[in-house]
Amino acid sequence: MVHNSDEDMKREGMTISIVTFDNNSNKCLWAGARNPTCIFRKEKNIIENLQPDNTSIAMHLKMKEFTTHSINIDKGDVIYMYSDGITDQFGGPQGKKFSSNQFKELLKNISSKPLSEQKESIEKALDNWRNPNNGDSYEQIDDITVLGIQV
């Protein structure tokens, strides 16, 4: 790809989250490039938000290293990594975005279910969002990826 200006370089890039697990220490290492991650803490029944670095993986004039977070995990916790396609999806009665707050609330409500049921709940919520009862229908505008990993 040929870049005509510094602005072109700033717009290009990939958002991503990456995680590794160490079962011996009950820790995981996580890094995010403009892509947040959530952890459902089973013992506390809460959703914990992990904030990514505010830069994408791209060609930048000045590139800094991404932050690696070391996180304690417990049996039963669920780590959710997702693309922005789910939170950017238009729908609902007023044609607005699904939003990260709405998605996190959905996760909080379904996170105690088995992962297979969570998948169905997310698909149903998105379908209802894209096809509200007011007769409107919104096409999927981006890739939608949700990965739930139960420890």
N, CA, C and O atoms as a GROMACS GRO file, in nm:
protein
  604
    1MET      N    1   0.084  -0.117   0.000
    1MET     CA    2   0.000   0.000   0.000
    1MET      C    3   0.089   0.124   0.000
    1MET      O    4   0.184   0.131   0.078
    2VAL      N    5   0.059   0.219  -0.086
    2VAL     CA    6   0.134   0.344  -0.094
    2VAL      C    7   0.063   0.447  -0.007
    2VAL      O    8  -0.057   0.466  -0.019
    3HIS      N    9   0.138   0.512   0.082
    3HIS     CA   10   0.082   0.614   0.169
    3HIS      C   11   0.119   0.751   0.115
    3HIS      O   12   0.235   0.778   0.084
    4ASN      N   13   0.018   0.838   0.103
    4ASN     CA   14   0.042   0.971   0.051
    4ASN      C   15   0.075   1.073   0.159
    4ASN      O   16   0.130   1.179   0.130
    5SER      N   17   0.041   1.041   0.284
    5SER     CA   18   0.066   1.138   0.390
    5SER      C   19   0.075   1.067   0.524
    5SER      O   20   0.045   0.948   0.536
    6ASP      N   21   0.118   1.143   0.625
    6ASP     CA   22   0.120   1.089   0.761
    6ASP      C   23  -0.021   1.054   0.806
    6ASP      O   24  -0.039   0.959   0.881
    7GLU      N   25  -0.121   1.130   0.763
    7GLU     CA   26  -0.260   1.103   0.802
    7GLU      C   27  -0.305   0.967   0.751
    7GLU      O   28  -0.375   0.894   0.822
    8ASP      N   29  -0.266   0.930   0.628
    8ASP     CA   30  -0.300   0.798   0.575
    8ASP      C   31  -0.246   0.689   0.665
    8ASP      O   32  -0.314   0.589   0.690
    9MET      N   33  -0.124   0.706   0.715
    9MET     CA   34  -0.062   0.604   0.800
    9MET      C   35  -0.137   0.593   0.932
    9MET      O   36  -0.148   0.483   0.986
   10LYS      N   37  -0.188   0.702   0.984
   10LYS     CA   38  -0.256   0.700   1.113
   10LYS      C   39  -0.391   0.627   1.103
   10LYS      O   40  -0.437   0.570   1.202
   11ARG      N   41  -0.454   0.629   0.986
   11ARG     CA   42  -0.586   0.567   0.971
   11ARG      C   43  -0.580   0.417   0.951
   11ARG      O   44  -0.676   0.346   0.980
   12GLU      N   45  -0.469   0.368   0.901
   12GLU     CA   46  -0.454   0.226   0.874
   12GLU      C   47  -0.411   0.154   1.001
   12GLU      O   48  -0.344   0.211   1.086
   13GLY      N   49  -0.448   0.027   1.012
   13GLY     CA   50  -0.399  -0.050   1.125
   13GLY      C   51  -0.494  -0.161   1.164
   13GLY      O   52  -0.605  -0.172   1.112
   14MET      N   53  -0.447  -0.243   1.256
   14MET     CA   54  -0.524  -0.358   1.301
   14MET      C   55  -0.545  -0.346   1.452
   14MET      O   56  -0.452  -0.315   1.526
   15THR      N   57  -0.668  -0.371   1.495
   15THR     CA   58  -0.696  -0.379   1.637
   15THR      C   59  -0.700  -0.526   1.676
   15THR      O   60  -0.755  -0.609   1.604
   16ILE      N   61  -0.641  -0.557   1.791
   16ILE     CA   62  -0.627  -0.698   1.827
   16ILE      C   63  -0.606  -0.711   1.977
   16ILE      O   64  -0.556  -0.620   2.043
   17SER      N   65  -0.645  -0.824   2.029
   17SER     CA   66  -0.611  -0.865   2.166
   17SER      C   67  -0.541  -0.999   2.157
   17SER      O   68  -0.571  -1.082   2.070
   18ILE      N   69  -0.447  -1.020   2.248
   18ILE     CA   70  -0.377  -1.148   2.253
   18ILE      C   71  -0.360  -1.187   2.399
   18ILE      O   72  -0.333  -1.103   2.484
   19VAL      N   73  -0.377  -1.315   2.426
   19VAL     CA   74  -0.368  -1.363   2.564
   19VAL      C   75  -0.294  -1.496   2.565
   19VAL      O   76  -0.306  -1.578   2.474
   20THR      N   77  -0.216  -1.517   2.671
   20THR     CA   78  -0.153  -1.646   2.696
   20THR      C   79  -0.185  -1.687   2.839
   20THR      O   80  -0.205  -1.602   2.926
   21PHE      N   81  -0.190  -1.817   2.862
   21PHE     CA   82  -0.224  -1.870   2.994
   21PHE      C   83  -0.108  -1.951   3.050
   21PHE      O   84  -0.041  -2.024   2.977
   22ASP      N   85  -0.087  -1.938   3.180
   22ASP     CA   86   0.007  -2.022   3.252
   22ASP      C   87  -0.073  -2.094   3.359
   22ASP      O   88  -0.102  -2.038   3.465
   23ASN      N   89  -0.108  -2.219   3.332
   23ASN     CA   90  -0.192  -2.295   3.424
   23ASN      C   91  -0.123  -2.324   3.557
   23ASN      O   92  -0.190  -2.346   3.658
   24ASN      N   93   0.010  -2.325   3.558
   24ASN     CA   94   0.082  -2.352   3.683
   24ASN      C   95   0.072  -2.236   3.782
   24ASN      O   96   0.066  -2.258   3.903
   25SER      N   97   0.071  -2.114   3.731
   25SER     CA   98   0.068  -1.997   3.819
   25SER      C   99  -0.069  -1.932   3.828
   25SER      O  100  -0.087  -1.837   3.904
   26ASN      N  101  -0.166  -1.982   3.753
   26ASN     CA  102  -0.300  -1.921   3.746
   26ASN      C  103  -0.293  -1.775   3.705
   26ASN      O  104  -0.363  -1.690   3.761
   27LYS      N  105  -0.210  -1.747   3.608
   27LYS     CA  106  -0.197  -1.613   3.553
   27LYS      C  107  -0.213  -1.617   3.403
   27LYS      O  108  -0.190  -1.719   3.338
   28CYS      N  109  -0.253  -1.504   3.349
   28CYS     CA  110  -0.250  -1.490   3.205
   28CYS      C  111  -0.182  -1.358   3.173
   28CYS      O  112  -0.182  -1.265   3.253
   29LEU      N  113  -0.124  -1.351   3.055
   29LEU     CA  114  -0.066  -1.228   3.004
   29LEU      C  115  -0.155  -1.181   2.891
   29LEU      O  116  -0.194  -1.259   2.804
   30TRP      N  117  -0.188  -1.052   2.893
   30TRP     CA  118  -0.279  -0.997   2.792
   30TRP      C  119  -0.225  -0.864   2.742
   30TRP      O  120  -0.170  -0.784   2.818
   31ALA      N  121  -0.241  -0.841   2.612
   31ALA     CA  122  -0.211  -0.712   2.552
   31ALA      C  123  -0.319  -0.681   2.451
   31ALA      O  124  -0.371  -0.770   2.384
   32GLY      N  125  -0.353  -0.554   2.440
   32GLY     CA  126  -0.456  -0.512   2.346
   32GLY      C  127  -0.414  -0.390   2.268
   32GLY      O  128  -0.360  -0.295   2.324
   33ALA      N  129  -0.440  -0.393   2.138
   33ALA     CA  130  -0.416  -0.279   2.050
   33ALA      C  131  -0.553  -0.225   2.011
   33ALA      O  132  -0.615  -0.272   1.916
   34ARG      N  133  -0.600  -0.125   2.085
   34ARG     CA  134  -0.730  -0.061   2.064
   34ARG      C  135  -0.847  -0.159   2.076
   34ARG      O  136  -0.957  -0.130   2.029
   35ASN      N  137  -0.823  -0.273   2.137
   35ASN     CA  138  -0.927  -0.376   2.146
   35ASN      C  139  -0.939  -0.421   2.291
   35ASN      O  140  -0.853  -0.493   2.341
   36PRO      N  141  -1.046  -0.380   2.359
   36PRO     CA  142  -1.061  -0.416   2.501
   36PRO      C  143  -1.095  -0.562   2.521
   36PRO      O  144  -1.133  -0.633   2.427
   37THR      N  145  -1.081  -0.606   2.643
   37THR     CA  146  -1.112  -0.742   2.682
   37THR      C  147  -1.183  -0.734   2.817
   37THR      O  148  -1.160  -0.642   2.895
   38CYS      N  149  -1.270  -0.830   2.844
   38CYS     CA  150  -1.342  -0.836   2.972
   38CYS      C  151  -1.315  -0.971   3.037
   38CYS      O  152  -1.295  -1.072   2.969
   39ILE      N  153  -1.315  -0.972   3.169
   39ILE     CA  154  -1.307  -1.097   3.244
   39ILE      C  155  -1.426  -1.104   3.337
   39ILE      O  156  -1.451  -1.013   3.416
   40PHE      N  157  -1.501  -1.213   3.327
   40PHE     CA  158  -1.607  -1.239   3.424
   40PHE      C  159  -1.542  -1.312   3.541
   40PHE      O  160  -1.488  -1.421   3.525
   41ARG      N  161  -1.548  -1.250   3.658
   41ARG     CA  162  -1.492  -1.307   3.780
   41ARG      C  163  -1.603  -1.385   3.850
   41ARG      O  164  -1.692  -1.327   3.912
   42LYS      N  165  -1.596  -1.519   3.839
   42LYS     CA  166  -1.702  -1.604   3.890
   42LYS      C  167  -1.723  -1.587   4.040
   42LYS      O  168  -1.837  -1.577   4.086
   43GLU      N  169  -1.614  -1.583   4.118
   43GLU     CA  170  -1.625  -1.572   4.264
   43GLU      C  171  -1.695  -1.444   4.307
   43GLU      O  172  -1.773  -1.444   4.402
   44LYS      N  173  -1.668  -1.333   4.237
   44LYS     CA  174  -1.723  -1.203   4.274
   44LYS      C  175  -1.848  -1.167   4.195
   44LYS      O  176  -1.918  -1.071   4.228
   45ASN      N  177  -1.877  -1.245   4.090
   45ASN     CA  178  -1.991  -1.220   4.003
   45ASN      C  179  -1.986  -1.079   3.942
   45ASN      O  180  -2.086  -1.007   3.942
   46ILE      N  181  -1.868  -1.041   3.892
   46ILE     CA  182  -1.851  -0.909   3.830
   46ILE      C  183  -1.779  -0.924   3.696
   46ILE      O  184  -1.712  -1.024   3.669
   47ILE      N  185  -1.794  -0.822   3.613
   47ILE     CA  186  -1.719  -0.812   3.488
   47ILE      C  187  -1.609  -0.709   3.510
   47ILE      O  188  -1.635  -0.596   3.551
   48GLU      N  189  -1.484  -0.749   3.483
   48GLU     CA  190  -1.369  -0.662   3.496
   48GLU      C  191  -1.325  -0.621   3.356
   48GLU      O  192  -1.310  -0.707   3.269
   49ASN      N  193  -1.303  -0.494   3.334
   49ASN     CA  194  -1.263  -0.443   3.203
   49ASN      C  195  -1.112  -0.426   3.197
   49ASN      O  196  -1.052  -0.369   3.288
   50LEU      N  197  -1.052  -0.473   3.091
   50LEU     CA  198  -0.909  -0.455   3.066
   50LEU      C  199  -0.896  -0.353   2.953
   50LEU      O  200  -0.948  -0.373   2.844
   51GLN      N  201  -0.825  -0.245   2.981
   51GLN     CA  202  -0.812  -0.137   2.884
   51GLN      C  203  -0.689  -0.157   2.795
   51GLN      O  204  -0.579  -0.180   2.845
   52PRO      N  205  -0.708  -0.148   2.664
   52PRO     CA  206  -0.597  -0.167   2.571
   52PRO      C  207  -0.514  -0.039   2.555
   52PRO      O  208  -0.553   0.068   2.602
   53ASP      N  209  -0.402  -0.054   2.489
   53ASP     CA  210  -0.327   0.065   2.447
   53ASP      C  211  -0.408   0.132   2.336
   53ASP      O  212  -0.476   0.066   2.258
   54ASN      N  213  -0.399   0.264   2.331
   54ASN     CA  214  -0.482   0.340   2.238
   54ASN      C  215  -0.410   0.361   2.104
   54ASN      O  216  -0.410   0.472   2.049
   55THR      N  217  -0.351   0.256   2.053
   55THR     CA  218  -0.288   0.261   1.922
   55THR      C  219  -0.309   0.125   1.855
   55THR      O  220  -0.318   0.022   1.922
   56SER      N  221  -0.317   0.126   1.725
   56SER     CA  222  -0.334   0.001   1.652
   56SER      C  223  -0.198  -0.051   1.606
   56SER      O  224  -0.097   0.020   1.613
   57ILE      N  225  -0.198  -0.174   1.560
   57ILE     CA  226  -0.077  -0.231   1.501
   57ILE      C  227  -0.073  -0.180   1.358
   57ILE      O  228  -0.154  -0.218   1.273
   58ALA      N  229   0.023  -0.092   1.332
   58ALA     CA  230   0.029  -0.027   1.201
   58ALA      C  231   0.168   0.035   1.183
   58ALA      O  232   0.254   0.026   1.270
   59MET      N  233   0.184   0.098   1.072
   59MET     CA  234   0.307   0.170   1.046
   59MET      C  235   0.288   0.313   1.099
   59MET      O  236   0.208   0.389   1.045
   60HIS      N  237   0.360   0.347   1.204
   60HIS     CA  238   0.354   0.480   1.263
   60HIS      C  239   0.493   0.543   1.256
   60HIS      O  240   0.594   0.473   1.252
   61LEU      N  241   0.495   0.674   1.256
   61LEU     CA  242   0.625   0.742   1.256
   61LEU      C  243   0.701   0.711   1.384
   61LEU      O  244   0.823   0.691   1.382
   62LYS      N  245   0.629   0.708   1.497
   62LYS     CA  246   0.688   0.672   1.625
   62LYS      C  247   0.605   0.559   1.682
   62LYS      O  248   0.487   0.578   1.712
   63MET      N  249   0.665   0.444   1.698
   63MET     CA  250   0.593   0.327   1.746
   63MET      C  251   0.647   0.291   1.884
   63MET      O  252   0.768   0.277   1.902
   64LYS      N  253   0.557   0.275   1.981
   64LYS     CA  254   0.601   0.234   2.114
   64LYS      C  255   0.556   0.091   2.138
   64LYS      O  256   0.467   0.040   2.069
   65GLU      N  257   0.616   0.027   2.237
   65GLU     CA  258   0.578  -0.110   2.270
   65GLU      C  259   0.441  -0.114   2.335
   65GLU      O  260   0.400  -0.019   2.402
   66PHE      N  261   0.371  -0.222   2.314
   66PHE     CA  262   0.241  -0.240   2.376
   66PHE      C  263   0.258  -0.288   2.520
   66PHE      O  264   0.357  -0.354   2.553
   67THR      N  265   0.163  -0.254   2.603
   67THR     CA  266   0.166  -0.291   2.744
   67THR      C  267   0.122  -0.435   2.761
   67THR      O  268   0.017  -0.475   2.710
   68THR      N  269   0.201  -0.513   2.832
   68THR     CA  270   0.164  -0.650   2.865
   68THR      C  271   0.114  -0.652   3.009
   68THR      O  272   0.186  -0.613   3.101
   69HIS      N  273  -0.008  -0.696   3.027
   69HIS     CA  274  -0.070  -0.700   3.160
   69HIS      C  275  -0.064  -0.843   3.213
   69HIS      O  276  -0.097  -0.937   3.141
   70SER      N  277  -0.021  -0.859   3.338
   70SER     CA  278  -0.022  -0.989   3.405
   70SER      C  279  -0.145  -0.993   3.494
   70SER      O  280  -0.162  -0.907   3.581
   71ILE      N  281  -0.230  -1.092   3.473
   71ILE     CA  282  -0.360  -1.096   3.539
   71ILE      C  283  -0.378  -1.229   3.611
   71ILE      O  284  -0.355  -1.335   3.553
   72ASN      N  285  -0.417  -1.223   3.736
   72ASN     CA  286  -0.451  -1.346   3.810
   72ASN      C  287  -0.587  -1.395   3.762
   72ASN      O  288  -0.680  -1.318   3.745
   73ILE      N  289  -0.595  -1.526   3.741
   73ILE     CA  290  -0.721  -1.586   3.698
   73ILE      C  291  -0.754  -1.702   3.790
   73ILE      O  292  -0.665  -1.769   3.842
   74ASP      N  293  -0.882  -1.726   3.808
   74ASP     CA  294  -0.928  -1.835   3.893
   74ASP      C  295  -1.015  -1.930   3.812
   74ASP      O  296  -1.073  -1.891   3.710
   75LYS      N  297  -1.024  -2.052   3.857
   75LYS     CA  298  -1.109  -2.151   3.792
   75LYS      C  299  -1.252  -2.096   3.785
   75LYS      O  300  -1.306  -2.048   3.885
   76GLY      N  301  -1.312  -2.106   3.668
   76GLY     CA  302  -1.447  -2.057   3.648
   76GLY      C  303  -1.454  -1.918   3.587
   76GLY      O  304  -1.558  -1.880   3.534
   77ASP      N  305  -1.344  -1.840   3.593
   77ASP     CA  306  -1.342  -1.709   3.529
   77ASP      C  307  -1.356  -1.727   3.378
   77ASP      O  308  -1.314  -1.830   3.323
   78VAL      N  309  -1.413  -1.628   3.311
   78VAL     CA  310  -1.426  -1.632   3.165
   78VAL      C  311  -1.365  -1.504   3.110
   78VAL      O  312  -1.399  -1.394   3.152
   79ILE      N  313  -1.274  -1.521   3.014
   79ILE     CA  314  -1.212  -1.408   2.946
   79ILE      C  315  -1.283  -1.391   2.812
   79ILE      O  316  -1.295  -1.486   2.735
   80TYR      N  317  -1.328  -1.268   2.785
   80TYR     CA  318  -1.398  -1.238   2.660
   80TYR      C  319  -1.314  -1.141   2.578
   80TYR      O  320  -1.282  -1.031   2.622
   81MET      N  321  -1.278  -1.184   2.458
   81MET     CA  322  -1.212  -1.097   2.361
   81MET      C  323  -1.308  -1.082   2.245
   81MET      O  324  -1.374  -1.178   2.205
   82TYR      N  325  -1.317  -0.961   2.191
   82TYR     CA  326  -1.417  -0.937   2.086
   82TYR      C  327  -1.373  -0.826   1.992
   82TYR      O  328  -1.296  -0.737   2.029
   83SER      N  329  -1.425  -0.834   1.870
   83SER     CA  330  -1.396  -0.729   1.772
   83SER      C  331  -1.494  -0.614   1.792
   83SER      O  332  -1.597  -0.628   1.856
   84ASP      N  333  -1.459  -0.499   1.735
   84ASP     CA  334  -1.546  -0.383   1.749
   84ASP      C  335  -1.673  -0.396   1.664
   84ASP      O  336  -1.763  -0.313   1.675
   85GLY      N  337  -1.681  -0.499   1.582
   85GLY     CA  338  -1.800  -0.518   1.500
   85GLY      C  339  -1.926  -0.537   1.583
   85GLY      O  340  -2.034  -0.496   1.541
   86ILE      N  341  -1.914  -0.597   1.701
   86ILE     CA  342  -2.033  -0.620   1.783
   86ILE      C  343  -2.082  -0.489   1.845
   86ILE      O  344  -2.203  -0.466   1.852
   87THR      N  345  -1.990  -0.405   1.890
   87THR     CA  346  -2.031  -0.280   1.957
   87THR      C  347  -2.065  -0.170   1.856
   87THR      O  348  -2.130  -0.072   1.892
   88ASP      N  349  -2.021  -0.184   1.732
   88ASP     CA  350  -2.051  -0.086   1.628
   88ASP      C  351  -2.177  -0.120   1.548
   88ASP      O  352  -2.216  -0.044   1.459
   89GLN      N  353  -2.241  -0.233   1.578
   89GLN     CA  354  -2.358  -0.277   1.502
   89GLN      C  355  -2.478  -0.185   1.526
   89GLN      O  356  -2.517  -0.162   1.640
   90PHE      N  357  -2.534  -0.133   1.419
   90PHE     CA  358  -2.652  -0.047   1.429
   90PHE      C  359  -2.779  -0.131   1.444
   90PHE      O  360  -2.790  -0.242   1.392
   91GLY      N  361  -2.875  -0.074   1.518
   91GLY     CA  362  -3.003  -0.141   1.535
   91GLY      C  363  -3.082  -0.077   1.648
   91GLY      O  364  -3.064   0.040   1.682
   92GLY      N  365  -3.170  -0.157   1.706
   92GLY     CA  366  -3.255  -0.107   1.813
   92GLY      C  367  -3.363  -0.016   1.760
   92GLY      O  368  -3.367   0.013   1.640
   93PRO      N  369  -3.451   0.030   1.847
   93PRO     CA  370  -3.565   0.112   1.803
   93PRO      C  371  -3.525   0.246   1.742
   93PRO      O  372  -3.604   0.306   1.669
   94GLN      N  373  -3.403   0.295   1.772
   94GLN     CA  374  -3.362   0.426   1.721
   94GLN      C  375  -3.242   0.419   1.627
   94GLN      O  376  -3.184   0.522   1.593
   95GLY      N  377  -3.205   0.299   1.585
   95GLY     CA  378  -3.096   0.283   1.488
   95GLY      C  379  -2.960   0.323   1.540
   95GLY      O  380  -2.877   0.373   1.464
   96LYS      N  381  -2.934   0.301   1.668
   96LYS     CA  382  -2.806   0.337   1.729
   96LYS      C  383  -2.714   0.217   1.736
   96LYS      O  384  -2.753   0.104   1.706
   97LYS      N  385  -2.588   0.243   1.776
   97LYS     CA  386  -2.492   0.134   1.792
   97LYS      C  387  -2.525   0.050   1.915
   97LYS      O  388  -2.584   0.099   2.011
   98PHE      N  389  -2.486  -0.077   1.909
   98PHE     CA  390  -2.509  -0.170   2.020
   98PHE      C  391  -2.435  -0.122   2.145
   98PHE      O  392  -2.488  -0.140   2.255
   99SER      N  393  -2.320  -0.065   2.135
   99SER     CA  394  -2.237  -0.001   2.238
   99SER      C  395  -2.168  -0.101   2.329
   99SER      O  396  -2.218  -0.210   2.356
  100SER      N  397  -2.052  -0.061   2.376
  100SER     CA  398  -1.975  -0.148   2.464
  100SER      C  399  -2.044  -0.165   2.599
  100SER      O  400  -2.036  -0.273   2.658
  101ASN      N  401  -2.110  -0.061   2.649
  101ASN     CA  402  -2.183  -0.076   2.777
  101ASN      C  403  -2.296  -0.178   2.767
  101ASN      O  404  -2.316  -0.258   2.858
  102GLN      N  405  -2.368  -0.175   2.657
  102GLN     CA  406  -2.476  -0.270   2.636
  102GLN      C  407  -2.421  -0.412   2.622
  102GLN      O  408  -2.478  -0.508   2.675
  103PHE      N  409  -2.308  -0.426   2.552
  103PHE     CA  410  -2.248  -0.558   2.536
  103PHE      C  411  -2.199  -0.612   2.670
  103PHE      O  412  -2.220  -0.730   2.700
  104LYS      N  413  -2.135  -0.528   2.750
  104LYS     CA  414  -2.086  -0.572   2.882
  104LYS      C  415  -2.201  -0.609   2.974
  104LYS      O  416  -2.190  -0.702   3.054
  105GLU      N  417  -2.312  -0.538   2.964
  105GLU     CA  418  -2.429  -0.573   3.045
  105GLU      C  419  -2.484  -0.708   3.002
  105GLU      O  420  -2.526  -0.789   3.085
  106LEU      N  421  -2.486  -0.733   2.872
  106LEU     CA  422  -2.527  -0.864   2.821
  106LEU      C  423  -2.436  -0.973   2.876
  106LEU      O  424  -2.484  -1.076   2.923
  107LEU      N  425  -2.304  -0.951   2.870
  107LEU     CA  426  -2.210  -1.050   2.922
  107LEU      C  427  -2.234  -1.076   3.070
  107LEU      O  428  -2.231  -1.190   3.115
  108LYS      N  429  -2.257  -0.970   3.145
  108LYS     CA  430  -2.282  -0.985   3.289
  108LYS      C  431  -2.404  -1.073   3.314
  108LYS      O  432  -2.406  -1.153   3.407
  109ASN      N  433  -2.507  -1.056   3.231
  109ASN     CA  434  -2.632  -1.131   3.249
  109ASN      C  435  -2.622  -1.277   3.207
  109ASN      O  436  -2.698  -1.361   3.256
  110ILE      N  437  -2.529  -1.309   3.118
  110ILE     CA  438  -2.523  -1.446   3.065
  110ILE      C  439  -2.398  -1.523   3.108
  110ILE      O  440  -2.389  -1.643   3.082
  111SER      N  441  -2.304  -1.458   3.173
  111SER     CA  442  -2.172  -1.518   3.198
  111SER      C  443  -2.173  -1.640   3.289
  111SER      O  444  -2.075  -1.714   3.291
  112SER      N  445  -2.278  -1.662   3.363
  112SER     CA  446  -2.284  -1.781   3.449
  112SER      C  447  -2.336  -1.903   3.373
  112SER      O  448  -2.334  -2.014   3.425
  113LYS      N  449  -2.384  -1.884   3.251
  113LYS     CA  450  -2.434  -1.994   3.168
  113LYS      C  451  -2.317  -2.068   3.103
  113LYS      O  452  -2.207  -2.014   3.094
  114PRO      N  453  -2.340  -2.191   3.057
  114PRO     CA  454  -2.237  -2.260   2.978
  114PRO      C  455  -2.205  -2.179   2.851
  114PRO      O  456  -2.291  -2.109   2.799
  115LEU      N  457  -2.083  -2.190   2.802
  115LEU     CA  458  -2.041  -2.111   2.686
  115LEU      C  459  -2.131  -2.132   2.565
  115LEU      O  460  -2.156  -2.038   2.490
  116SER      N  461  -2.178  -2.253   2.543
  116SER     CA  462  -2.265  -2.278   2.427
  116SER      C  463  -2.395  -2.198   2.438
  116SER      O  464  -2.446  -2.149   2.338
  117GLU      N  465  -2.449  -2.185   2.559
  117GLU     CA  466  -2.570  -2.106   2.579
  117GLU      C  467  -2.540  -1.956   2.568
  117GLU      O  468  -2.624  -1.878   2.523
  118GLN      N  469  -2.419  -1.917   2.610
  118GLN     CA  470  -2.381  -1.776   2.596
  118GLN      C  471  -2.377  -1.737   2.449
  118GLN      O  472  -2.422  -1.630   2.410
  119LYS      N  473  -2.321  -1.826   2.367
  119LYS     CA  474  -2.315  -1.801   2.222
  119LYS      C  475  -2.456  -1.778   2.166
  119LYS      O  476  -2.478  -1.683   2.092
  120GLU      N  477  -2.549  -1.864   2.203
  120GLU     CA  478  -2.687  -1.849   2.156
  120GLU      C  479  -2.748  -1.718   2.205
  120GLU      O  480  -2.819  -1.651   2.130
  121SER      N  481  -2.721  -1.681   2.330
  121SER     CA  482  -2.776  -1.558   2.386
  121SER      C  483  -2.721  -1.435   2.313
  121SER      O  484  -2.795  -1.340   2.286
  122ILE      N  485  -2.591  -1.436   2.281
  122ILE     CA  486  -2.531  -1.324   2.209
  122ILE      C  487  -2.589  -1.315   2.068
  122ILE      O  488  -2.623  -1.206   2.022
  123GLU      N  489  -2.602  -1.428   1.999
  123GLU     CA  490  -2.660  -1.428   1.865
  123GLU      C  491  -2.803  -1.377   1.867
  123GLU      O  492  -2.843  -1.300   1.780
  124LYS      N  493  -2.880  -1.420   1.965
  124LYS     CA  494  -3.020  -1.376   1.976
  124LYS      C  495  -3.029  -1.227   2.006
  124LYS      O  496  -3.111  -1.156   1.947
  125ALA      N  497  -2.944  -1.178   2.097
  125ALA     CA  498  -2.944  -1.035   2.131
  125ALA      C  499  -2.908  -0.951   2.008
  125ALA      O  500  -2.971  -0.847   1.984
  126LEU      N  501  -2.809  -0.994   1.930
  126LEU     CA  502  -2.771  -0.920   1.809
  126LEU      C  503  -2.880  -0.925   1.704
  126LEU      O  504  -2.907  -0.825   1.638
  127ASP      N  505  -2.944  -1.040   1.689
  127ASP     CA  506  -3.054  -1.052   1.593
  127ASP      C  507  -3.169  -0.959   1.632
  127ASP      O  508  -3.226  -0.891   1.548
  128ASN      N  509  -3.202  -0.958   1.761
  128ASN     CA  510  -3.309  -0.868   1.809
  128ASN      C  511  -3.270  -0.722   1.792
  128ASN      O  512  -3.355  -0.638   1.762
  129TRP      N  513  -3.142  -0.691   1.810
  129TRP     CA  514  -3.094  -0.554   1.795
  129TRP      C  515  -3.103  -0.510   1.649
  129TRP      O  516  -3.146  -0.399   1.619
  130ARG      N  517  -3.061  -0.600   1.559
  130ARG     CA  518  -3.062  -0.566   1.416
  130ARG      C  519  -3.202  -0.567   1.356
  130ARG      O  520  -3.226  -0.505   1.252
  131ASN      N  521  -3.295  -0.634   1.421
  131ASN     CA  522  -3.433  -0.645   1.371
  131ASN      C  523  -3.532  -0.609   1.482
  131ASN      O  524  -3.603  -0.696   1.532
  132PRO      N  525  -3.537  -0.481   1.519
  132PRO     CA  526  -3.628  -0.441   1.627
  132PRO      C  527  -3.774  -0.454   1.586
  132PRO      O  528  -3.805  -0.466   1.467
  133ASN      N  529  -3.863  -0.451   1.682
  133ASN     CA  530  -4.007  -0.470   1.657
  133ASN      C  531  -4.071  -0.357   1.578
  133ASN      O  532  -4.187  -0.369   1.538
  134ASN      N  533  -4.000  -0.247   1.555
  134ASN     CA  534  -4.060  -0.135   1.482
  134ASN      C  535  -4.059  -0.154   1.331
  134ASN      O  536  -4.100  -0.064   1.257
  135GLY      N  537  -4.015  -0.269   1.283
  135GLY     CA  538  -4.018  -0.300   1.140
  135GLY      C  539  -3.888  -0.268   1.067
  135GLY      O  540  -3.871  -0.310   0.952
  136ASP      N  541  -3.797  -0.195   1.131
  136ASP     CA  542  -3.668  -0.166   1.068
  136ASP      C  543  -3.582  -0.291   1.070
  136ASP      O  544  -3.601  -0.380   1.153
  137SER      N  545  -3.489  -0.297   0.978
  137SER     CA  546  -3.393  -0.406   0.975
  137SER      C  547  -3.258  -0.347   0.936
  137SER      O  548  -3.249  -0.269   0.841
  138TYR      N  549  -3.154  -0.385   1.008
  138TYR     CA  550  -3.021  -0.330   0.985
  138TYR      C  551  -2.927  -0.443   0.945
  138TYR      O  552  -2.921  -0.547   1.010
  139GLU      N  553  -2.854  -0.420   0.835
  139GLU     CA  554  -2.758  -0.521   0.790
  139GLU      C  555  -2.636  -0.521   0.880
  139GLU      O  556  -2.603  -0.419   0.940
  140GLN      N  557  -2.571  -0.636   0.887
  140GLN     CA  558  -2.444  -0.644   0.960
  140GLN      C  559  -2.342  -0.560   0.887
  140GLN      O  560  -2.323  -0.575   0.766
  141ILE      N  561  -2.275  -0.469   0.960
  141ILE     CA  562  -2.186  -0.373   0.895
  141ILE      C  563  -2.039  -0.409   0.903
  141ILE      O  564  -1.956  -0.349   0.835
  142ASP      N  565  -2.005  -0.506   0.986
  142ASP     CA  566  -1.864  -0.539   1.008
  142ASP      C  567  -1.855  -0.684   1.055
  142ASP      O  568  -1.956  -0.747   1.086
  143ASP      N  569  -1.732  -0.735   1.057
  143ASP     CA  570  -1.715  -0.869   1.113
  143ASP      C  571  -1.749  -0.863   1.261
  143ASP      O  572  -1.723  -0.763   1.328
  144ILE      N  573  -1.806  -0.970   1.311
  144ILE     CA  574  -1.839  -0.980   1.454
  144ILE      C  575  -1.773  -1.106   1.506
  144ILE      O  576  -1.808  -1.218   1.467
  145THR      N  577  -1.678  -1.087   1.597
  145THR     CA  578  -1.610  -1.198   1.658
  145THR      C  579  -1.614  -1.183   1.809
  145THR      O  580  -1.578  -1.078   1.862
  146VAL      N  581  -1.659  -1.288   1.878
  146VAL     CA  582  -1.657  -1.291   2.023
  146VAL      C  583  -1.594  -1.423   2.062
  146VAL      O  584  -1.638  -1.529   2.017
  147LEU      N  585  -1.490  -1.417   2.146
  147LEU     CA  586  -1.423  -1.537   2.192
  147LEU      C  587  -1.432  -1.540   2.343
  147LEU      O  588  -1.382  -1.450   2.411
  148GLY      N  589  -1.497  -1.642   2.396
  148GLY     CA  590  -1.506  -1.661   2.539
  148GLY      C  591  -1.422  -1.782   2.580
  148GLY      O  592  -1.440  -1.891   2.527
  149ILE      N  593  -1.331  -1.761   2.673
  149ILE     CA  594  -1.243  -1.869   2.719
  149ILE      C  595  -1.268  -1.888   2.867
  149ILE      O  596  -1.240  -1.799   2.947
  150GLN      N  597  -1.320  -2.004   2.904
  150GLN     CA  598  -1.344  -2.032   3.044
  150GLN      C  599  -1.224  -2.104   3.104
  150GLN      O  600  -1.176  -2.204   3.050
  151VAL      N  601  -1.178  -2.052   3.216
  151VAL     CA  602  -1.059  -2.107   3.281
  151VAL      C  603  -1.099  -2.229   3.362
  151VAL      O  604  -1.014  -2.292   3.426
   0.00000   0.00000   0.00000
